[in-house]
Each structure stands twice: as C-alpha cells, then as structure tokens.
C-alpha cells in the first residue's frame, strides 16, 4: 500500500498517538468520522479478536453483528495483511495482562 502513505495521513496517525485518554479518542473520532464508521471499525476489531480466539464465522457474525463476508476480509487481513490487527491484538492482550497483575 505504498500509495496509501501521505503527510496528511501521517498527521492523523500522529494525532491519535498523542491522545492520552479514551475520552480524547471519542472526541476526535466523533469529529472526524460518522458514528457508523466508528462502529464499523470497532466491529472489525472485535471480529479480529474473536478470530484470534478461534471462533467460527457464524458465531462471530451473531455476536458482533457483521456479515461473514466482512469477517472473511478481517480474517484475510489478520492472517496475510500488514500486521496491524496482530499488533493491536498483541498490544491490548499485553496491556490487559499487565493490568491484571
């Protein structure tokens, strides 16, 4: 996705990285995205977590409320994509483990 990179997108990602709280993220994303876009992104991440846990497509579809076609795309990205889902899952798992200790 070399054509995907730009100064404008770098600025967006830097802005997200500099936010300090979940509430800050809510405010920024609500200004930048529609509520539906935010919900769609959250559902895809939920699907990635459930795929990582070994859940099947039908279970995920019922639990998350997305199509099996979307789940298939998430699965493809999780397994063969750029590693974004994997990095997010591993980072959040590590954070949850640290908070549990």
OpenMM code with the backbone's topology and positions (N, CA, C; nanometers):
from openmm import Vec3, app, unit

residues = "UNK UNK UNK UNK UNK UNK UNK UNK UNK UNK UNK UNK UNK UNK UNK UNK UNK UNK UNK UNK UNK UNK UNK UNK UNK UNK UNK UNK UNK UNK UNK UNK UNK UNK UNK UNK UNK UNK UNK UNK UNK UNK UNK UNK UNK UNK UNK UNK UNK UNK UNK UNK UNK UNK UNK UNK UNK UNK UNK UNK UNK UNK UNK UNK UNK UNK UNK UNK UNK UNK UNK UNK UNK UNK UNK UNK UNK UNK UNK UNK UNK UNK UNK UNK UNK UNK UNK UNK UNK UNK UNK UNK UNK UNK UNK UNK UNK UNK UNK UNK UNK".split()
positions = [
    Vec3(0.0811, -0.1200, 0.0000),
    Vec3(0.0000, 0.0000, 0.0000),
    Vec3(0.0848, 0.1256, 0.0000),
    Vec3(0.1867, 0.1284, -0.0763),
    Vec3(0.2770, 0.2429, -0.0781),
    Vec3(0.2041, 0.3725, -0.1103),
    Vec3(0.1050, 0.3698, -0.1980),
    Vec3(0.0302, 0.4892, -0.2343),
    Vec3(-0.0602, 0.5394, -0.1238),
    Vec3(-0.0814, 0.4592, -0.0231),
    Vec3(-0.1665, 0.4916, 0.0897),
    Vec3(-0.0996, 0.5933, 0.1827),
    Vec3(0.0317, 0.5925, 0.1900),
    Vec3(0.1056, 0.6794, 0.2811),
    Vec3(0.1073, 0.8234, 0.2298),
    Vec3(0.0861, 0.9163, 0.3227),
    Vec3(0.0942, 1.0580, 0.2873),
    Vec3(0.1213, 1.1389, 0.4129),
    Vec3(0.1628, 1.2630, 0.3946),
    Vec3(0.1864, 1.3517, 0.5085),
    Vec3(0.0576, 1.3744, 0.5871),
    Vec3(-0.0518, 1.3856, 0.5151),
    Vec3(-0.1812, 1.4087, 0.5791),
    Vec3(-0.2212, 1.2909, 0.6683),
    Vec3(-0.2034, 1.1693, 0.6177),
    Vec3(-0.2367, 1.0509, 0.6970),
    Vec3(-0.1386, 1.0350, 0.8123),
    Vec3(-0.0105, 1.0640, 0.7883),
    Vec3(0.0870, 1.0628, 0.8977),
    Vec3(0.0424, 1.1562, 1.0100),
    Vec3(-0.0048, 1.2754, 0.9736),
    Vec3(-0.0506, 1.3722, 1.0737),
    Vec3(-0.1688, 1.3162, 1.1532),
    Vec3(-0.2620, 1.2530, 1.0838),
    Vec3(-0.3765, 1.1922, 1.1519),
    Vec3(-0.3287, 1.0879, 1.2523),
    Vec3(-0.2424, 0.9989, 1.2102),
    Vec3(-0.1949, 0.8925, 1.2986),
    Vec3(-0.1133, 0.9492, 1.4140),
    Vec3(-0.0326, 1.0515, 1.3879),
    Vec3(0.0422, 1.1165, 1.4966),
    Vec3(-0.0533, 1.1791, 1.5974),
    Vec3(-0.1607, 1.2396, 1.5486),
    Vec3(-0.2603, 1.2990, 1.6383),
    Vec3(-0.3209, 1.1920, 1.7284),
    Vec3(-0.3544, 1.0772, 1.6711),
    Vec3(-0.4119, 0.9687, 1.7506),
    Vec3(-0.3108, 0.9198, 1.8542),
    Vec3(-0.1869, 0.9038, 1.8131),
    Vec3(-0.0836, 0.8563, 1.9058),
    Vec3(-0.0592, 0.9533, 2.0214),
    Vec3(-0.0870, 1.0791, 2.0013),
    Vec3(-0.0635, 1.1787, 2.1059),
    Vec3(-0.1826, 1.1988, 2.1995),
    Vec3(-0.2942, 1.1353, 2.1693),
    Vec3(-0.4084, 1.1434, 2.2600),
    Vec3(-0.3779, 1.0634, 2.3860),
    Vec3(-0.4280, 1.1107, 2.4979),
    Vec3(-0.3913, 1.0475, 2.6247),
    Vec3(-0.4997, 0.9606, 2.6865),
    Vec3(-0.6244, 0.9815, 2.6494),
    Vec3(-0.7319, 0.9061, 2.7128),
    Vec3(-0.8291, 0.8521, 2.6075),
    Vec3(-0.9074, 0.7553, 2.6490),
    Vec3(-1.0118, 0.7025, 2.5613),
    Vec3(-1.1116, 0.8133, 2.5301),
    Vec3(-1.1402, 0.8968, 2.6269),
    Vec3(-1.2336, 1.0075, 2.6043),
    Vec3(-1.1797, 1.1027, 2.4966),
    Vec3(-1.0484, 1.1280, 2.4960),
    Vec3(-0.9881, 1.2088, 2.3895),
    Vec3(-1.0121, 1.1439, 2.2531),
    Vec3(-0.9994, 1.0120, 2.2470),
    Vec3(-1.0232, 0.9389, 2.1215),
    Vec3(-1.1683, 0.9514, 2.0788),
    Vec3(-1.2608, 0.9376, 2.1745),
    Vec3(-1.4024, 0.9550, 2.1412),
    Vec3(-1.4260, 1.0903, 2.0770),
    Vec3(-1.3705, 1.1951, 2.1368),
    Vec3(-1.3942, 1.3303, 2.0853),
    Vec3(-1.3362, 1.3473, 1.9448),
    Vec3(-1.2128, 1.3011, 1.9237),
    Vec3(-1.1508, 1.3164, 1.7926),
    Vec3(-1.2254, 1.2349, 1.6868),
    Vec3(-1.2489, 1.1078, 1.7156),
    Vec3(-1.3134, 1.0231, 1.6162),
    Vec3(-1.4562, 1.0674, 1.5870),
    Vec3(-1.5258, 1.1186, 1.6874),
    Vec3(-1.6612, 1.1681, 1.6630),
    Vec3(-1.6594, 1.2899, 1.5712),
    Vec3(-1.5547, 1.3694, 1.5798),
    Vec3(-1.5416, 1.4846, 1.4905),
    Vec3(-1.4996, 1.4436, 1.3495),
    Vec3(-1.4159, 1.3416, 1.3387),
    Vec3(-1.3595, 1.3017, 1.2095),
    Vec3(-1.4493, 1.2046, 1.1338),
    Vec3(-1.5118, 1.1113, 1.2050),
    Vec3(-1.5874, 1.0027, 1.1428),
    Vec3(-1.7360, 1.0143, 1.1762),
    Vec3(-1.8155, 0.9435, 1.0987),
    Vec3(-1.9544, 0.9264, 1.1385),
    Vec3(-1.9580, 0.8202, 1.2485),
    Vec3(-2.0648, 0.8196, 1.3255),
    Vec3(-2.0800, 0.7185, 1.4294),
    Vec3(-2.0775, 0.5790, 1.3661),
    Vec3(-2.1412, 0.5636, 1.2516),
    Vec3(-2.1436, 0.4345, 1.1814),
    Vec3(-2.0031, 0.3893, 1.1424),
    Vec3(-1.9192, 0.4807, 1.0955),
    Vec3(-1.7811, 0.4451, 1.0595),
    Vec3(-1.7034, 0.3969, 1.1812),
    Vec3(-1.7222, 0.4629, 1.2939),
    Vec3(-1.6548, 0.4218, 1.4177),
    Vec3(-1.7042, 0.2840, 1.4598),
    Vec3(-1.8354, 0.2641, 1.4543),
    Vec3(-1.8922, 0.1340, 1.4904),
    Vec3(-1.8412, 0.0245, 1.3983),
    Vec3(-1.8323, 0.0519, 1.2693),
    Vec3(-1.7818, -0.0465, 1.1735),
    Vec3(-1.6374, -0.0853, 1.2056),
    Vec3(-1.5538, 0.0132, 1.2357),
    Vec3(-1.4143, -0.0163, 1.2695),
    Vec3(-1.4068, -0.0996, 1.3968),
    Vec3(-1.4880, -0.0642, 1.4959),
    Vec3(-1.4885, -0.1384, 1.6218),
    Vec3(-1.5337, -0.2824, 1.5996),
    Vec3(-1.6344, -0.3017, 1.5154),
    Vec3(-1.6822, -0.4370, 1.4863),
    Vec3(-1.5742, -0.5202, 1.4174),
    Vec3(-1.5006, -0.4597, 1.3272),
    Vec3(-1.3930, -0.5335, 1.2588),
    Vec3(-1.2847, -0.5753, 1.3586),
    Vec3(-1.2514, -0.4857, 1.4503),
    Vec3(-1.1519, -0.5209, 1.5520),
    Vec3(-1.2061, -0.6297, 1.6437),
    Vec3(-1.3346, -0.6213, 1.6818),
    Vec3(-1.3963, -0.7279, 1.7611),
    Vec3(-1.3869, -0.8609, 1.6878),
    Vec3(-1.4149, -0.8595, 1.5574),
    Vec3(-1.4067, -0.9819, 1.4778),
    Vec3(-1.2646, -1.0370, 1.4783),
    Vec3(-1.1657, -0.9494, 1.4668),
    Vec3(-1.0259, -0.9947, 1.4683),
    Vec3(-0.9919, -1.0610, 1.6012),
    Vec3(-1.0378, -1.0028, 1.7121),
    Vec3(-1.0136, -1.0631, 1.8428),
    Vec3(-1.0779, -1.2013, 1.8520),
    Vec3(-1.2017, -1.2124, 1.8044),
    Vec3(-1.2711, -1.3406, 1.8110),
    Vec3(-1.2084, -1.4443, 1.7177),
    Vec3(-1.1649, -1.4030, 1.6004),
    Vec3(-1.0927, -1.4937, 1.5112),
    Vec3(-0.9651, -1.5433, 1.5782),
    Vec3(-0.8950, -1.4531, 1.6440),
    Vec3(-0.7719, -1.4886, 1.7139),
    Vec3(-0.7986, -1.5903, 1.8250),
    Vec3(-0.9178, -1.5846, 1.8821),
    Vec3(-0.9564, -1.6794, 1.9876),
    Vec3(-1.0074, -1.8114, 1.9305),
    Vec3(-1.0180, -1.8198, 1.7977),
    Vec3(-1.0590, -1.9442, 1.7339),
    Vec3(-1.2082, -1.9570, 1.7086),
    Vec3(-1.2833, -1.8495, 1.7241),
    Vec3(-1.4278, -1.8548, 1.6987),
    Vec3(-1.4553, -1.8707, 1.5500),
    Vec3(-1.5665, -1.9364, 1.5182),
    Vec3(-1.6027, -1.9542, 1.3778),
    Vec3(-1.6837, -1.8345, 1.3274),
    Vec3(-1.6959, -1.8272, 1.1964),
    Vec3(-1.7605, -1.7124, 1.1319),
    Vec3(-1.9047, -1.6928, 1.1788),
    Vec3(-1.9805, -1.8013, 1.1918),
    Vec3(-2.1210, -1.7897, 1.2306),
    Vec3(-2.1343, -1.7325, 1.3719),
    Vec3(-2.0506, -1.7774, 1.4627),
    Vec3(-2.0522, -1.7263, 1.5999),
    Vec3(-2.0182, -1.5781, 1.6012),
    Vec3(-1.9159, -1.5422, 1.5269),
    Vec3(-1.8739, -1.4021, 1.5207),
    Vec3(-1.9833, -1.3161, 1.4592),
    Vec3(-2.0436, -1.3649, 1.3513),
    Vec3(-2.1491, -1.2902, 1.2848),
    Vec3(-2.2637, -1.2608, 1.3807),
    Vec3(-2.3043, -1.3601, 1.4571),
    Vec3(-2.4134, -1.3425, 1.5531),
    Vec3(-2.3724, -1.2502, 1.6676),
    Vec3(-2.2524, -1.2687, 1.7201),
    Vec3(-2.2079, -1.1912, 1.8364),
    Vec3(-2.1783, -1.0451, 1.8022),
    Vec3(-2.1143, -1.0236, 1.6886),
    Vec3(-2.0689, -0.8889, 1.6528),
    Vec3(-2.1708, -0.8158, 1.5652),
    Vec3(-2.2493, -0.8923, 1.4893),
    Vec3(-2.3499, -0.8311, 1.4040),
    Vec3(-2.2967, -0.7838, 1.2701),
    Vec3(-2.1998, -0.8595, 1.2156),
    Vec3(-2.1454, -0.8270, 1.0840),
    Vec3(-2.1574, -0.9487, 0.9933),
    Vec3(-2.1448, -0.9249, 0.8643),
    Vec3(-2.1592, -1.0327, 0.7669),
    Vec3(-2.0375, -1.1243, 0.7672),
    Vec3(-2.0595, -1.2450, 0.7186),
    Vec3(-1.9469, -1.3373, 0.7061),
    Vec3(-1.8481, -1.2885, 0.6004),
    Vec3(-1.8945, -1.2103, 0.5033),
    Vec3(-1.8025, -1.1526, 0.4037),
    Vec3(-1.7055, -1.0556, 0.4707),
    Vec3(-1.7557, -0.9741, 0.5633),
    Vec3(-1.6684, -0.8817, 0.6369),
    Vec3(-1.5727, -0.9595, 0.7251),
    Vec3(-1.6225, -1.0638, 0.7883),
    Vec3(-1.5365, -1.1471, 0.8732),
    Vec3(-1.4271, -1.2115, 0.7888),
    Vec3(-1.4614, -1.2562, 0.6694),
    Vec3(-1.3627, -1.3152, 0.5797),
    Vec3(-1.2528, -1.2149, 0.5452),
    Vec3(-1.2918, -1.0909, 0.5200),
    Vec3(-1.1925, -0.9870, 0.4891),
    Vec3(-1.1026, -0.9609, 0.6098),
    Vec3(-1.1627, -0.9552, 0.7283),
    Vec3(-1.0839, -0.9358, 0.8504),
    Vec3(-0.9870, -1.0520, 0.8683),
    Vec3(-1.0349, -1.1734, 0.8454),
    Vec3(-0.9502, -1.2916, 0.8589),
    Vec3(-0.8323, -1.2856, 0.7624),
    Vec3(-0.8601, -1.2467, 0.6384),
    Vec3(-0.7533, -1.2348, 0.5389),
    Vec3(-0.6482, -1.1331, 0.5851),
    Vec3(-0.6947, -1.0193, 0.6355),
    Vec3(-0.6017, -0.9161, 0.6843),
    Vec3(-0.5259, -0.9639, 0.8078),
    Vec3(-0.5958, -1.0334, 0.8967),
    Vec3(-0.5321, -1.0842, 1.0179),
    Vec3(-0.4214, -1.1826, 0.9843),
    Vec3(-0.4467, -1.2660, 0.8857),
    Vec3(-0.3503, -1.3714, 0.8515),
    Vec3(-0.2467, -1.3320, 0.7466),
    Vec3(-0.2852, -1.2435, 0.6544),
    Vec3(-0.1960, -1.2135, 0.5421),
    Vec3(-0.1751, -1.0647, 0.5190),
    Vec3(-0.2308, -0.9817, 0.6048),
    Vec3(-0.2232, -0.8370, 0.5852),
    Vec3(-0.0921, -0.7786, 0.6335),
    Vec3(-0.0952, -0.6514, 0.6631),
    Vec3(0.0261, -0.5786, 0.7006),
    Vec3(0.0639, -0.5942, 0.8470),
    Vec3(-0.0172, -0.6670, 0.9237),
    Vec3(0.0163, -0.6931, 1.0638),
    Vec3(-0.0485, -0.5968, 1.1618),
    Vec3(-0.1354, -0.5101, 1.1133),
    Vec3(-0.1993, -0.4131, 1.2011),
    Vec3(-0.2913, -0.4759, 1.3039),
    Vec3(-0.3759, -0.5687, 1.2596),
    Vec3(-0.4630, -0.6371, 1.3556),
    Vec3(-0.3792, -0.7122, 1.4584),
    Vec3(-0.2778, -0.7845, 1.4115),
    Vec3(-0.1931, -0.8629, 1.5023),
    Vec3(-0.1265, -0.7723, 1.6058),
    Vec3(-0.0731, -0.6591, 1.5622),
    Vec3(-0.0072, -0.5667, 1.6556),
    Vec3(-0.1070, -0.5136, 1.7583),
    Vec3(-0.2264, -0.4795, 1.7140),
    Vec3(-0.3280, -0.4267, 1.8054),
    Vec3(-0.3715, -0.5328, 1.9057),
    Vec3(-0.3973, -0.6546, 1.8573),
    Vec3(-0.4394, -0.7630, 1.9462),
    Vec3(-0.3317, -0.7927, 2.0490),
    Vec3(-0.2088, -0.8097, 2.0040),
    Vec3(-0.0994, -0.8423, 2.0955),
    Vec3(-0.0759, -0.7311, 2.1967),
    Vec3(-0.0827, -0.6070, 2.1528),
    Vec3(-0.0624, -0.4935, 2.2422),
    Vec3(-0.1718, -0.4853, 2.3479),
    Vec3(-0.2966, -0.5030, 2.3066),
    Vec3(-0.4064, -0.4972, 2.4031),
    Vec3(-0.4042, -0.6146, 2.4985),
    Vec3(-0.3689, -0.7323, 2.4490),
    Vec3(-0.3567, -0.8502, 2.5370),
    Vec3(-0.2485, -0.8255, 2.6420),
    Vec3(-0.1340, -0.7739, 2.5992),
    Vec3(-0.0249, -0.7465, 2.6929),
    Vec3(-0.0664, -0.6430, 2.7963),
    Vec3(-0.1379, -0.5408, 2.7520),
    Vec3(-0.1852, -0.4380, 2.8431),
    Vec3(-0.2827, -0.4952, 2.9453),
    Vec3(-0.3734, -0.5818, 2.8998),
    Vec3(-0.4698, -0.6454, 2.9912),
    Vec3(-0.3985, -0.7340, 3.0918),
    Vec3(-0.2965, -0.8069, 3.0473),
    Vec3(-0.2194, -0.8929, 3.1372),
    Vec3(-0.1464, -0.8095, 3.2415),
    Vec3(-0.0875, -0.6981, 3.1999),
    Vec3(-0.0157, -0.6112, 3.2934),
    Vec3(-0.1106, -0.5501, 3.3953),
    Vec3(-0.2313, -0.5149, 3.3514),
    Vec3(-0.3299, -0.4562, 3.4430),
    Vec3(-0.3852, -0.5592, 3.5398),
    Vec3(-0.3839, -0.6885, 3.4997),
    Vec3(-0.4338, -0.7949, 3.5860),
    Vec3(-0.3341, -0.8279, 3.6961),
    Vec3(-0.2083, -0.7969, 3.6743),
    Vec3(-0.1032, -0.8285, 3.7733),
    Vec3(-0.0817, -0.7198, 3.8716),
] * unit.nanometer
topology = app.Topology()
chain = topology.addChain("A")
for resn in residues:
    res = topology.addResidue(resn, chain)
    for name in ("N", "CA", "C"):
        topology.addAtom(name, app.Element.getBySymbol(name[0]), res)
